[in-house]
Amino acid sequence: MVFFRSVTALSKLRSRLGQQSSLRDSVRWIQTQSSTDLELRSQLAELIPEQQERLKKLKADYGKVQLGNITVDMVIGGMRGMTGLLWETSLLDPDEGIRFRGLSIPECQKVLPAAKPGGEPLPEGLLWLLLTGKVPSKEQVDALSKELRTRAVVPDYVYKAIDALPITAHPMTQFTTGVMALQVESEFQKAYEKGIHKSKYWEPTFEDSLSLIAQVPVVAAYIYRRIFKDGKVKQIDDSLDYGANFSHVLGFDDPKVHELMRLYVTIHSDHEGGNVSAHTGHLVASALSDPYLSFAAALNGLAGPLHGLANQEVLLWIKSVVDEVGENVTTEQLKDYVWQTLKSGKVVPGFGHGVLRKTDPRYTCQREFALKHMPDDPLFQLVSKLYEVVPPILTELGKVKNPWPNVDAHSGVLLNHFGLTEARYFTVLFGVSRSIGIGSQLIWDRALGLPLERPKSVTMESLENLCKKAASY
């Protein structure tokens, strides 16, 4: 197996010295490979002082402006709806859905570079957009793709750490273990131990984040091949982009799967900062934990069934419908099965969202992909029927604020169609995607000098006393 990674110019040169025929070739290689890194870094170096001043002015001029009232319901209900976190890379509107640096998913599909005309956006393009707020050129994206490939080396001890776990361990447990093992080479940790000035914290964070984003598909592919296949992982292909390479190292080389993975990684990358995985990554990083530690913590949140594990649950539930009723299920049969699920005290996975109050745009673009590439797939047709059946039933119950499908309602069926049928693995795919959003924001957390997160907690007694006091006025 060939491994790919480099964090600094020196380590890149060392890596290549053993593979190139001459020192001249190695120097030429490093000059070529670092060009995008330097361009992206230089753009950030220009943007950061502007944004630091913007934040400073915002705090000075409007620091005492109230953003809303906190109610007892919010405190008891998991801080839901509280505005209390700065997250630059994306914003979630209850009606519009996600916007990446101001761009909706359809807009991203239109303006971000693709591998082919009319194709899905390249994840590298979204990474550039999240980091800089600017739409990159195809040349910039191709160069960034090349840079990520050079960083995708994974040390042997990472695989040994994963291999120490039983093969029956959940894929997310193995994935988190692999990310923790990668942390050994954290540039931020090394720089902090040497006494780096806090104004420069973003620089080693940039290095760690780009390397982490580059490495996680290789780690994720190893886990997939270890659990479900022959344990062998293909080499990174220097002709392929990030999404296509992820598909390739997993073992799927159908061009349609490459397109699906580009779409999947892009739309799952970020969803503002309040969801469990994003918030956890930000929270842990606020203690100046490095990106590897922060992202590993985020993955542990993503692994929960109320968050990223839901995409696993959706496909399993859909297959349970087929097992019990058959593929050619009628609308009435489907209604009965939905009611049966609800009356048993369970939820219909893939419907509802903590913020959205309409159909998730990420669901919609996946539906469009299915209509284009797999319209006759029986499970896709079942998903389409669920879209007609489930929302009215949930509305009838009267307890659901959002009865519409979310991103998880569709992704598993797409993957299943192209042969990635192992539902227990789906959350790892989500995790790889989420590295782009969390990594981008961590760089800005450091650049803006965001402080240690420390909300105030209260006891029930103090809440009761506060409410009694308020009622007496």
C-alpha atoms as one frame of an Amber mdcrd trajectory, in Angstrom:
protein
   0.000   0.000   0.000   1.259   3.472  -0.813   0.523   6.235   1.673   0.302
   9.927   0.909   0.781  12.863   3.265   2.933  15.898   3.809   2.420  18.757
   6.142   5.301  21.100   5.497   7.623  21.746   2.583  10.444  20.022   4.437
   8.493  16.848   5.097   7.341  16.815   1.468  10.927  17.045   0.288  12.023
  14.299   2.641   9.191  12.083   1.416  10.034  12.581  -2.228  13.816  12.342
  -1.915  13.450   8.600  -1.533  11.238   8.329  -4.607  12.638  10.816  -7.137
  15.660  10.176  -9.293  17.423  13.436  -8.457  17.459  16.395  -6.074  16.539
  18.663  -9.006  13.345  16.646  -9.575  12.487  16.907  -5.894  12.980  20.672
  -5.805  10.906  21.111  -8.979   8.187  18.899  -7.444   8.034  20.866  -4.208
   7.878  24.194  -6.065   4.915  22.914  -8.071   3.101  21.255  -5.195   3.286
  24.198  -2.785   1.935  26.795  -5.226  -1.720  26.281  -4.331  -0.963  26.006
  -0.642   0.824  29.342  -0.862  -1.952  30.941  -2.920  -4.684  29.807  -0.542
  -2.567  30.791   2.446  -1.794  34.202   0.937  -5.490  34.857   0.306  -6.227
  34.021   3.926  -3.338  36.220   5.091  -4.964  39.129   3.235  -8.477  38.375
   4.462  -7.707  37.735   8.111  -6.662  41.292   9.144  -9.799  42.672   7.479
 -12.030  40.222   9.302 -10.209  40.772  12.596 -10.914  44.502  12.329 -14.500
  43.805  11.333 -15.015  41.638  14.409 -13.271  44.169  16.648 -15.514  46.974
  15.363 -18.621  44.808  15.685 -17.817  44.112  19.312 -16.917  47.736  20.094
 -19.938  49.307  18.389 -22.631  46.732  19.034 -21.389  44.533  21.849 -24.335
  45.381  24.113 -27.058  44.844  21.499 -29.481  42.134  22.600 -30.127  39.353
  20.116 -33.207  37.895  21.798 -34.708  36.599  25.006 -33.732  33.317  26.603
 -36.660  31.326  27.950 -36.834  28.459  30.402 -37.911  26.221  27.513 -34.653
  27.017  25.707 -32.544  26.233  28.759 -34.288  22.910  29.377 -34.615  22.105
  25.669 -30.940  21.859  24.808 -30.381  25.581  24.109 -32.453  25.162  20.940
 -32.967  28.396  19.064 -30.510  30.426  21.122 -28.279  32.699  19.063 -24.941
  32.223  20.770 -22.248  31.080  18.354 -20.180  32.754  15.636 -19.833  30.530
  12.546 -18.567  32.169   9.367 -18.588  29.414   6.780 -22.320  28.740   6.450
 -25.729  29.880   7.643 -28.916  27.832   7.945 -32.242  29.542   7.275 -35.395
  27.696   8.439 -37.089  28.311   5.078 -34.253  28.649   2.561 -31.974  25.942
   3.918 -28.190  26.046   3.999 -26.100  28.773   2.400 -22.364  28.308   2.043
 -20.798  31.769   2.300 -24.086  33.192   1.042 -24.587  30.686  -1.789 -27.437
  28.161  -1.824 -26.871  24.601  -2.995 -28.336  25.271  -6.477 -26.121  28.346
  -6.738 -23.068  26.317  -5.719 -23.954  23.722  -8.332 -24.058  26.495 -10.892
 -20.922  28.504 -10.076 -18.440  26.108  -8.463 -16.065  24.273 -10.839 -17.030
  20.733 -11.799 -15.077  17.786 -13.178 -17.116  17.946 -16.376 -19.602  20.367
 -17.940 -22.924  20.186 -16.120 -21.447  17.919 -13.457 -21.607  18.126  -9.686
 -19.403  20.699  -7.912 -15.957  19.605  -6.805 -15.546  19.472  -3.007 -12.217
  21.309  -3.337 -14.127  24.242  -4.791 -16.394  24.341  -1.770 -13.375  24.160
   0.538 -11.908  27.199  -1.207 -15.251  28.999  -0.951 -15.638  28.234   2.756
 -12.128  29.415   3.530 -12.072  32.608   1.463 -15.672  33.494   0.695 -14.706
  33.572  -2.981 -15.662  31.289  -5.873 -12.427  29.723  -7.161 -11.382  29.204
 -10.753 -11.061  25.711 -12.194  -7.273  26.169 -12.196  -7.266  27.031  -8.500
  -9.440  24.022  -7.697  -7.278  21.663  -9.750  -4.165  22.923  -7.991  -5.819
  22.560  -4.572  -6.852  19.024  -5.502  -3.229  18.275  -6.309  -2.111  19.772
  -3.007  -4.557  17.610  -1.066  -3.303  14.496  -2.843   0.257  15.233  -1.669
  -0.987  15.543   1.903  -2.899  12.262   1.906  -0.173  10.111   3.439  -1.185
   8.063   6.480   1.517   6.672   8.796   1.618   2.935   9.469   0.888   3.356
  13.170  -2.556   4.744  12.312  -3.479   1.473  10.643  -2.008  -0.466  13.552
  -4.158   1.531  15.988  -7.251   0.665  13.959  -6.182  -2.967  13.646  -5.965
  -3.196  17.439  -9.769  -2.936  17.501 -11.954  -5.961  16.774 -13.273  -5.945
  13.232 -16.778  -5.937  14.742 -16.250  -2.466  16.246 -18.598   0.089  14.704
 -17.017   1.869  11.710 -17.338   5.212  13.520 -15.403   3.859  16.498 -12.638
   2.763  14.152 -12.752   6.091  12.303 -12.405   8.159  15.463  -9.535   5.947
  16.576  -7.772   6.552  13.276  -8.193  10.324  13.535  -6.840  10.295  17.092
  -3.801   8.361  15.879  -3.221  10.955  13.135  -2.985  13.590  15.866   0.555
  12.465  16.700   1.902  14.679  13.898  -0.196  17.774  14.673   1.613  20.927
  13.540  -0.446  23.064  15.916   0.578  21.026  18.929   4.248  21.261  17.945
   4.025  25.006  17.322   2.229  25.647  20.614   4.823  23.694  22.560   7.524
  25.862  20.962   5.746  29.044  22.055   4.082  30.391  18.905   2.455  33.841
  19.234  -1.344  33.680  19.383  -1.641  35.912  16.310  -0.053  33.065  14.337
  -2.242  30.266  15.693  -4.155  30.071  12.421  -1.081  29.074  10.426  -0.396
  25.621  11.960  -4.165  25.195  12.214  -4.296  25.730   8.454  -1.623  23.051
   7.980  -3.369  20.568  10.258  -6.791  21.194   8.759  -5.693  20.738   5.157
  -3.761  17.602   6.046  -6.686  16.237   8.058  -9.089  16.862   5.165  -6.663
  15.093   2.843  -6.041  12.117   5.123  -9.513  11.159   6.300 -10.706   9.608
   3.000  -7.728   7.214   3.081  -8.406   6.272   6.711 -12.113   5.898   5.989
 -11.433   3.713   2.950  -9.130   1.449   4.976 -11.902   0.927   7.540 -14.423
   0.092   4.823 -12.094  -2.362   3.097 -11.048  -3.874   6.446 -14.593  -4.553
   7.638 -16.490  -5.346   4.469 -13.975  -6.303   1.769 -10.511  -7.810   1.401
  -8.602  -5.275   3.481  -6.721  -3.897   0.476  -6.974  -0.184  -0.411  -6.093
   1.239  -3.805  -3.550   3.994  -4.171  -4.639   7.592  -4.596  -5.008   8.328
  -8.316  -3.146  11.492  -9.335  -5.633  12.078 -12.153  -8.673  12.245  -9.863
 -10.175  14.951  -7.689 -11.015  14.645  -3.981 -14.514  13.180  -4.335 -13.599
  10.818  -7.167 -10.501   9.652  -5.295 -12.567   8.913  -2.207 -14.826   6.754
  -4.354 -11.759   5.178  -5.962 -10.011   4.182  -2.719 -13.282   2.753  -1.431
 -13.273   0.542  -4.524 -15.908   2.215  -6.714 -14.714   3.453 -10.102 -18.003
   3.956 -11.923 -17.987   7.598 -13.156 -21.529   7.948 -11.803 -20.293   7.018
  -8.319 -17.536   9.611  -8.682 -20.221  12.187  -9.414 -22.329  10.989  -6.491
 -19.384  11.255  -4.101 -18.635  14.792  -5.300 -22.227  15.756  -4.584 -22.340
  13.858  -1.284 -19.162  15.375   0.133 -20.146  18.885  -0.958 -23.657  18.968
   0.513 -22.676  17.229   3.775 -19.615  19.407   4.416 -21.129  22.121   6.599
 -24.481  23.025   8.175 -23.727  26.098  10.297 -22.311  25.767  13.785 -25.170
  24.702  16.035 -25.451  21.028  15.071 -23.805  18.541  17.401 -20.700  17.704
  15.364 -19.908  21.266  14.270 -20.553  22.698  17.718 -18.491  19.988  19.384
 -15.558  20.639  17.064 -15.748  24.369  17.812 -16.153  23.804  21.560 -13.165
  21.487  21.885 -11.027  23.718  19.659 -11.884  26.712  21.848  -9.683  25.083
  24.506  -6.851  25.304  21.925  -7.052  21.608  21.222  -5.623  20.965  17.768
  -7.798  20.165  14.711  -7.286  16.411  15.044  -8.482  16.314  18.649 -11.335
  18.680  17.836 -12.476  16.721  14.800 -12.280  13.396  16.666 -14.605  14.871
  19.281 -16.928  16.074  16.530 -17.029  12.554  15.085 -18.158  11.165  18.431
 -21.117  13.542  18.294 -21.812  12.656  14.680 -21.966   8.982  15.649 -25.166
   9.498  17.641 -28.508   8.295  16.205 -30.028  11.768  16.606 -27.309  13.192
  14.343 -25.135  11.508  11.712 -26.098   7.916  12.484 -29.579   8.726  11.166
 -28.485   8.055   7.564 -27.752   4.478   8.601 -31.145   4.168  10.274 -33.037
   5.456   7.233 -31.800   2.777   4.836 -32.310   0.050   7.424 -35.882   1.236
   7.974 -36.591   1.433   4.231 -35.261  -2.099   3.792 -37.506  -3.234   6.657
 -40.480  -1.914   4.659 -39.375  -3.998   1.671 -38.785  -7.073   3.822 -42.251
  -6.893   5.329 -44.368  -5.514   2.485 -42.291  -5.944  -0.680 -40.804  -3.532
  -3.213 -44.107  -2.856  -4.975 -45.723  -1.404  -1.873 -48.982   0.461  -2.350
 -49.664   3.853  -0.834 -52.115   2.349   1.651 -49.646  -0.348   2.705 -47.003
   2.304   3.211 -49.338   4.417   5.320 -50.091   1.405   7.503 -46.379   0.678
   7.972 -45.637   4.310   8.890 -48.427   4.290  11.467 -47.182   0.953  12.784
 -43.711   2.468  13.274 -45.075   5.533  15.065 -47.438   3.584  17.320 -44.560
   1.353  18.421 -42.908   4.427  19.958 -40.331   4.870  17.195 -39.770   7.666
  14.713 -39.776   7.517  10.933 -36.065   8.225  10.294 -35.169  10.888   7.739
 -38.048  13.249   8.454 -37.934  16.435  10.529 -35.102  18.790  11.382 -34.051
  20.880  14.365 -34.012  24.117  12.363 -35.531  23.616   8.902 -39.251  24.107
   8.404 -39.452  22.853   4.828 -37.939  20.125   2.647 -34.169  20.064   3.073
 -32.466  21.420  -0.097 -29.891  18.654   0.366 -32.729  16.142  -0.048 -33.915
  17.945  -3.167 -30.555  17.905  -4.957 -30.124  14.213  -4.177 -33.585  13.557
  -5.586 -32.566  15.410  -8.760 -29.456  13.220  -8.972 -31.606  10.091  -8.653
 -34.039  11.274 -11.310 -31.083  11.815 -13.634 -29.106   8.642 -12.977 -31.400
   5.988 -11.420 -35.090   6.851 -11.927 -36.221   3.208 -12.017 -34.502   2.093
  -8.818 -37.192   0.448  -6.615 -35.893   1.965  -3.380 -35.785   5.429  -4.955
 -39.398   4.987  -5.990 -40.194   3.981  -2.406 -38.464   7.124  -1.129 -40.605
   9.156  -3.522 -43.757   7.551  -2.119 -42.602   8.271   1.428 -42.359  11.946
   0.479 -46.074  11.826  -0.346 -47.144   9.685   2.616 -45.115  10.677   5.687
 -45.539  14.501   5.925 -49.370  14.371   6.063 -49.251  11.688   8.768 -46.746
  13.641  10.867 -48.839  16.782  10.380 -51.912  14.870  11.559 -50.077  13.938
  14.752 -49.746  17.646  15.482 -46.503  17.319  17.450 -43.972  17.791  14.662
 -42.788  21.286  13.701 -41.216  20.048  10.485 -42.742  16.959   8.810 -40.550
  17.231   5.693 -37.631  14.991   4.668 -34.064  15.901   5.561 -30.739  15.003
   3.964 -30.653  11.529   5.520 -33.943  10.512   3.892 -32.233  10.106   0.523
 -28.474   9.544   0.757 -28.548   5.861   1.724 -30.718   4.887  -1.246 -28.283
   6.554  -3.660 -25.296   4.776  -2.155 -27.135   1.473  -2.044 -28.009   1.701
  -5.751 -24.347   1.880  -6.762 -23.218  -0.988  -4.549 -22.247   0.705  -1.298
 -24.884  -1.244   0.598 -23.323  -1.407   4.073 -25.541   0.980   6.069 -23.368
   0.780   9.201 -20.659   2.565   7.249 -22.699   5.536   6.019 -21.910   7.840
   8.946 -18.195   7.538   8.158 -18.936   9.058   4.731 -20.732  11.879   6.538
 -17.676  12.318   8.758 -15.266  12.609   5.842 -17.499  15.293   4.346 -17.823
  17.193   7.614 -14.027  17.547   7.879 -14.201  20.254   5.196 -16.646  22.464
   7.071 -15.223  21.944  10.543 -11.633  22.325   9.345 -12.438  25.572   7.525
 -14.157  27.079  10.544 -11.362  26.039  12.926  -8.918  28.085  10.860 -11.173
  31.118  11.239 -11.678  30.400  14.951  -7.925  30.768  15.381  -7.607  33.715
  12.993 -10.330  35.689  14.781  -9.032  34.752  18.214 -12.384  33.380  19.348
 -12.322  32.684  23.080 -12.849  29.632  25.220 -16.524  28.662  25.064 -18.041
  28.712  28.537 -21.834  29.097  28.782 -23.476  29.453  32.188 -25.417  26.493
  33.497 -28.116  26.567  36.170 -29.862  24.119  38.483 -33.595  23.428  38.465
 -33.826  25.126  41.855 -32.257  28.308  40.539 -34.615  28.247  37.546 -37.613
  27.808  39.833 -36.486  30.676  42.052 -35.871  32.887  39.029 -39.332  32.154
  37.658 -41.030  32.756  41.034 -39.217  36.067  41.344 -40.241  37.073  37.819
 -43.869  36.123  38.518 -43.970  38.296  41.637 -43.284  41.502  39.695
